[in-house]
C-alpha cells in the first residue's frame, strides 16, 4: 500500500527546492540554476516545488503545500536526429512552476480576488495534469518507482 507523503517527510527526503522553470541553457547546455535539471537542487535524489499558497486537489480534496519533483533521470532531454526532445513531464513541471510564479506575483501586487481565483484554478489544473501524466508513466507496480526514488520505506 502506498501512503501519501507528509510535508515533513518530503522536506527531509527532498531538501532542494526548484524555483526556476528552465531546464538547460540553449547555448551551453548547462543546467539552469535552481531549475529542473540543476544538480545542486537534486543532489542524488529528488527535489520539490513549494507553492505560493496551498492548493486543494479537486478530486480528493487534499491540500497540497509542496510537490515532489522526479529526478532528471526519470524525465530526460534527448537528442534525436539533431533535434532535442524533452519528456512531457518536463513541460508539465514547467507549467506548474509558471502558474505558481504568476500566482506569487499577483499576490505581491495585491491583485483582485477574481484574478487570483482564476490563477489558483489554473495552478490546480496544471498540478492535476501533472498527476495524470505521472499515473500514465507509473509501472504496473507503483512500488518499483517509489523504490527507485528512495520512498519505499516511508
C-alpha positions, 0 to 999 in steps of 0.5 A: 500500500502506498501512503501519501507523503507528509510535508515533513517527510518530503522536506527531509527526503527532498531538501532542494527546492526548484524555483526556476522553470528552465531546464538547460541553457540553449547555448551551453547546455548547462543546467539552469540554476535552481531549475529542473535539471540543476544538480545542486537542487537534486543532489542524488535524489529528488527535489520539490516545488513549494507553492505560493499558497496551498492548493486543494486537489479537486478530486480528493480534496487534499491540500497540497503545500509542496510537490515532489519533483522526479529526478532528471533521470526519470524525465530526460532531454534527448537528442534525436536526429539533431533535434532535442526532445524533452519528456512531457513531464518536463513541460508539465513541471514547467507549467506548474512552476509558471502558474505558481510564479504568476500566482506569487506575483499577483499576490505581491501586487495585491491583485483582485480576488477574481484574478487570483481565483482564476490563477489558483484554478489554473495552478490546480489544473496544471498540478492535476495534469501533472498527476495524470501524466505521472499515473500514465508513466507509473509501472504496473507496480507503483512500488518499483518507482517509489523504490527507485526514488528512495520512498519505499520505506516511508 
